[in-house]
């Protein structure tokens, strides 16, 4: 059943994983949940999430998610981590590890994604000022790698953070640049392209 489900959905959940009621999966492609993973009630997994340990010998290190935890896209191998709803430390720990690995292997594209996701989590928790640091680093990387799609998303997140902090002028500059990038990609609703 697990293999058939994976074939149909792109989601690979081991049959022995313990999953509470109300698990939501957004854009399920690439989600992997290992055998001994525990997921609480009302959790949300975004695309590209891997929950597990790197080897079977570390099966006891599989992550445990509390109730109402959101795991952002491209979060990988959260071995030996417990996450509880409302705990920024857990999200920061997960992304700090992923960011460190991306820096080490010099994967600038993935690093930019992780930084942008970390900033998004921080903003959702009301830490808009602190979110500007990883957002600006993500923007620098995305400009250097020529990733217009990722850049436009990060610019929107930056604009939201700036507007929330009362910097409407900077916010409008960020939103205009994001819109311009999306128009150039033909990715604007109602653009007729």
C-alpha positions as CSV (number, residue, x, y, z in Angstrom):
1,X,0.0,0.0,0.0
2,X,2.8,2.4,0.9
3,X,4.5,1.9,-2.5
4,X,1.3,2.3,-4.4
5,X,0.5,5.5,-2.4
6,X,4.0,6.8,-3.2
7,X,3.5,6.1,-6.9
8,X,0.2,8.0,-7.0
9,X,1.1,11.0,-4.8
10,X,4.8,11.4,-4.6
11,X,4.6,11.1,-0.8
12,X,6.6,8.4,0.9
13,X,5.3,7.6,4.4
14,X,6.7,4.5,6.1
15,X,3.9,2.2,7.4
16,X,5.3,2.2,10.9
17,X,5.3,6.1,11.3
18,X,3.0,7.3,14.0
19,X,0.7,10.1,12.7
20,X,-1.9,12.0,14.7
21,X,-5.2,13.1,13.2
22,X,-5.5,16.0,10.9
23,X,-2.1,15.8,9.1
24,X,-2.1,18.2,6.2
25,X,0.3,17.9,3.2
26,X,0.8,20.9,0.9
27,X,2.2,20.1,-2.5
28,X,3.3,16.6,-1.5
29,X,6.0,15.9,-4.0
30,X,9.2,14.7,-2.4
31,X,7.9,14.2,1.2
32,X,9.5,11.3,3.0
33,X,8.5,10.2,6.5
34,X,10.6,7.5,8.2
35,X,9.6,4.4,10.2
36,X,10.0,5.7,13.7
37,X,8.8,9.3,13.1
38,X,6.0,10.6,15.3
39,X,3.8,13.4,14.1
40,X,1.2,15.0,16.3
41,X,-2.3,16.2,15.6
42,X,-3.0,19.0,13.1
43,X,0.6,19.2,11.6
44,X,1.4,20.6,8.2
45,X,4.2,19.3,5.9
46,X,5.3,21.3,2.9
47,X,6.8,19.9,-0.3
48,X,10.3,18.3,-0.2
49,X,10.3,17.6,3.6
50,X,12.4,14.6,4.8
51,X,11.7,13.5,8.3
52,X,14.0,10.7,9.4
53,X,17.5,9.7,10.4
54,X,20.3,9.2,7.9
55,X,20.9,5.5,8.7
56,X,18.9,2.6,10.2
57,X,21.4,2.5,13.1
58,X,20.0,5.9,14.2
59,X,16.3,4.9,14.1
60,X,16.0,6.1,17.7
61,X,17.0,9.6,16.5
62,X,13.9,10.0,14.3
63,X,12.1,13.3,14.9
64,X,9.0,13.8,17.0
65,X,6.6,16.6,16.0
66,X,4.2,17.9,18.6
67,X,0.7,19.1,17.7
68,X,0.1,21.9,15.2
69,X,3.7,22.0,13.9
70,X,4.4,23.3,10.4
71,X,7.5,22.0,8.7
72,X,8.5,24.4,5.9
73,X,9.5,23.2,2.4
74,X,12.9,21.6,1.7
75,X,13.5,20.8,5.4
76,X,15.6,17.7,5.4
77,X,16.8,15.0,7.9
78,X,15.6,16.5,11.2
79,X,17.2,13.6,13.1
80,X,17.1,13.7,16.9
81,X,14.9,16.8,17.0
82,X,11.6,17.4,18.9
83,X,9.4,20.2,17.6
84,X,6.5,21.7,19.4
85,X,4.0,24.3,18.2
86,X,5.1,27.8,18.7
87,X,8.8,27.0,19.3
88,X,11.0,29.1,17.1
89,X,14.1,27.4,18.5
90,X,13.1,24.1,16.9
91,X,12.6,25.7,13.5
92,X,15.8,27.7,13.8
93,X,17.7,24.6,14.8
94,X,16.4,22.7,11.8
95,X,17.2,25.5,9.3
96,X,20.5,26.3,11.0
97,X,21.6,22.8,10.3
98,X,20.4,22.8,6.8
99,X,21.9,26.3,6.2
100,X,25.3,25.0,7.5
101,X,25.3,22.0,5.2
102,X,24.3,24.2,2.2
103,X,27.1,26.6,3.0
104,X,29.6,23.7,3.4
105,X,28.8,22.2,0.0
106,X,28.5,25.7,-1.6
107,X,24.9,25.1,-2.8
108,X,23.9,28.7,-3.2
109,X,20.5,28.0,-4.6
110,X,19.4,25.7,-1.8
111,X,21.0,28.0,0.8
112,X,18.9,30.9,-0.6
113,X,15.8,28.7,-0.3
114,X,16.6,27.7,3.3
115,X,17.3,31.3,4.3
116,X,14.1,32.5,2.8
117,X,12.1,29.8,4.5
118,X,13.7,30.6,7.9
119,X,12.8,34.3,7.4
120,X,9.2,33.3,6.5
121,X,8.9,31.3,9.7
122,X,10.4,34.2,11.7
123,X,7.9,36.6,10.1
124,X,5.0,34.3,10.9
125,X,6.0,34.4,14.5
126,X,6.1,38.2,14.5
127,X,9.9,38.6,14.3
128,X,9.8,40.8,11.2
129,X,12.9,42.8,12.1
130,X,15.0,39.7,12.7
131,X,13.7,38.1,9.5
132,X,15.3,40.9,7.5
133,X,18.8,39.4,8.0
134,X,18.2,36.0,6.3
135,X,15.9,37.7,3.7
136,X,18.6,40.1,2.6
137,X,21.2,37.2,2.4
138,X,18.7,35.1,0.4
139,X,18.2,38.1,-2.0
140,X,21.9,38.5,-2.5
141,X,22.3,34.8,-3.3
142,X,19.3,34.7,-5.6
143,X,20.5,37.8,-7.5
144,X,24.0,36.2,-7.9
145,X,22.6,32.9,-9.1
146,X,20.0,34.5,-11.5
147,X,16.9,32.8,-9.9
148,X,14.1,35.2,-10.9
149,X,11.3,33.0,-9.5
150,X,12.9,32.5,-6.1
151,X,13.9,36.1,-6.1
152,X,10.4,37.3,-6.7
153,X,9.1,35.2,-3.8
154,X,11.8,36.5,-1.4
155,X,11.0,40.0,-2.5
156,X,7.4,39.5,-1.6
157,X,8.4,38.2,1.8
158,X,10.8,41.2,2.3
159,X,8.0,43.6,1.3
160,X,5.6,42.1,3.8
161,X,8.3,42.3,6.6
162,X,9.1,45.9,5.6
163,X,5.4,46.9,5.6
164,X,4.8,45.3,9.0
165,X,7.7,47.3,10.3
166,X,6.2,50.5,9.0
167,X,8.7,51.0,6.1
168,X,6.1,51.5,3.4
169,X,8.5,53.1,0.9
170,X,10.9,50.1,1.0
171,X,8.0,47.8,0.9
172,X,6.6,49.3,-2.3
173,X,10.1,49.0,-3.9
174,X,10.2,45.3,-3.0
175,X,6.7,44.6,-4.2
176,X,7.3,46.5,-7.5
177,X,10.4,44.5,-8.2
178,X,8.7,41.2,-7.4
179,X,5.8,42.1,-9.8
180,X,8.2,43.1,-12.5
181,X,10.0,39.8,-12.2
182,X,6.8,37.9,-12.3
183,X,5.6,39.8,-15.3
184,X,8.9,39.0,-17.1
185,X,8.3,35.3,-16.3
186,X,4.6,35.5,-17.5
187,X,3.6,34.5,-14.0
188,X,1.1,37.2,-13.1
189,X,-2.6,36.4,-12.8
190,X,-4.6,38.3,-15.4
191,X,-1.6,39.2,-17.5
192,X,-3.1,37.4,-20.5
193,X,0.0,35.4,-21.1
